[in-house]
Amino acid sequence: MSHDFVLEPAERWLAHDPDPETQSELRRLIDAARAGEDGVRAELAERFAGPLEFGTAGIRGVLGAGESRMNRAVILRTTAGLARHLLEAIGDKARSAGVVIGYDGRRMSREFAEDTACALAAAGIPSHLSPVPCPTPIAAFAVGHLGAAAGVMVTASHNPPEYNGFKVYWDNGAQIIPPHDTSIATAIDASPPADQVPRMPLDEARRLGLVRDFPEALERDYLGAIGGLAVRSDGDRDLCIVYTPLHGVGDRLVHRALGEAGFTRVASVPEQAEPDGAFPTVAFPNPEEKGAMDLAFALAKQEGADLVLANDPDVDRLAVAVRRPDGEYEQLTGNQVGVLLGHYLLTEGRAQGEDGRRLVLASCVSTPMLGVIAAALGVHYEETLTGFKWIANRAMDIERSTGARFVFGFEEALGYTVGPVVRDKDGISAAALVAELAAVRKAEGRTLLDELQAITRKYGLYMSGQRSYTLRGVDGLEKIAAIMAALRKSPPAAIGGVPVVAWRDFEARTRTTSDGLVEPLVLPPSNVLVYELDGGSRLIARPSGTEPKIKFYFDVREEVAADEPLGDAEARATARLDALARAFSGLAGIG
């Protein structure tokens, strides 16, 4: 096959690229490919493997020239598609209410945000543009607070430094879900080449009122709103906290939020306090990754900190670590933080009788423990598909249909939201609430680890684990599909000797009990299977949406005797989890 199949689309793209920098980058690659340099044609083929897919959270990819990369040309065509959808779906509101645009501290974030504003202005859609890099929760809050028609946040969250992205919110302040995502994707496909997307000069757009900065009071209004989420105002507010934004944009607002809640002993990791899109001190700016918290732990030991808090670069996730009696720091899992916050809000927050039914949600791969706590307290609990867009939108559906009050939602990947202030993950309000809970317990002579132990003794020990299997190539994808099909066709009656009491098929949208009772599921269709086991354990099977992998999730519940050391129960739970993992992997014919 001629190499023109790579060079021709590259030349076409180059002819319409409005950015001199990516023009130069792509010109060098094309010339090198024509000169026969090793590996260049393969790189070009990767950059033109097809456009970035616009999904339910927008687009995300590696920065660089080409249709399969994140660049100004892609942003302009994406914005043109968004503008077309807005004008067709809610034309008058789009023209009057406008679009919120936020951006973080990553490379090209400001340029992408300004291009978005200029393309929207040319389409007659005004925008509220953040004047400085801002946290994702601020942009999400602004959509509802300003009554905007939609929102855009330029961020790649906790991805590596070479990534950036474009996240879209609807007028309800939550990330878009079908049918808006598919309609926007169709409109993007129909967009003209990037240099033909109309753009109004930024100065002119500002002069005409089509681009205006966030209101000065926006941050104050946000901080006031999350301050209203506090449950208690007592406790030991002299708690010593070490914080890191991991070179992201969280430092200033997290300090303000904690300060207004009475926490003045907050020390930031100096090497990581300022926004830096190169993320020079971490290999991967995700607080879950090994080594990412090392500088925070070192400062915590120096300061004798009670609590360590960390946000990811766009401040929508929160990691928490607690000092143990031996002086070392134990990082909590997302499931543990979710249980701590959910339990605190449900047991010490406003009672059910004060304002009607309460509601909590979690993603289906998060620990089921919150559901057990909610059931014991008479609180409505539901699980959603993975992704906070589903938690936020389902919460609003239930609020509208039942009048319930949304209290809390979380997913195990360090994402939490409290109440209706932000309809997305919010690492700032979560940080303030974790600090509040730690202060309340410290005044009682206890820590968050003590609180976890008390909850565990009351509701049982829940241990979670995951196994992922990579199956590459066409044969691998066929095997993954065959595994899921076989599990659907012949659901197991028992796994590792433990009876299956019910199974949920999110693709068929049904829950079937072992005695044959079939119930509908309200979730959107998705290729996920959940097996509920006798005794409260469960396992989940699903293919990865982005990699050639099939993933199995395990949640084991273990009873804890009244005077039993938790370590003994944890050892039993670990053994049971490993046994379940082996049994299910064997049942699936893998591993």
Secondary structure by P-SEA (a helix, b strand, c coil): ccaaaaaaaaaaaaaccccaaaaaaaaaaaaaaaacccaaaaaaaaaacccccccccccccccccccccccaaaaaaaaaaaaaaaaaacaaaaacbbbbbbbccccaaaaaaaaaaaaaaaacbbbbcccccccaaaaaaaaaaaccccccccccccccccccbbbbbcccccccccaaaaaaaaaaaacccccccccccaaaaaaaccccccccaaaaaaaaaaaaacccccccccbbbbbbcccccccaaaaaaaaaacccccccccccccccccccccccccccccccaaaaaaaaaaacccbbbbbcccccbbbbbbbccccbbbbbcaaaaaaaaaaaaaacccccccccbbbbbbcccccaaaaaaaaaabbbbbbbcccaaaaaaaaaaaaaacccccccccccccccccccccccccaaaaaaaaaaaaaaaaaacccaaaaaaaaaaaccbbbbbbbbbbbccaaaaaaaaaaaaaaaaccccccccccccccccccccccccccbbbbbbccccccbbbbbcccccbbbbbccccccbbbbbbbbbbbbcccccaaaaaaaaaaaaaaaaaaaaaaaccc
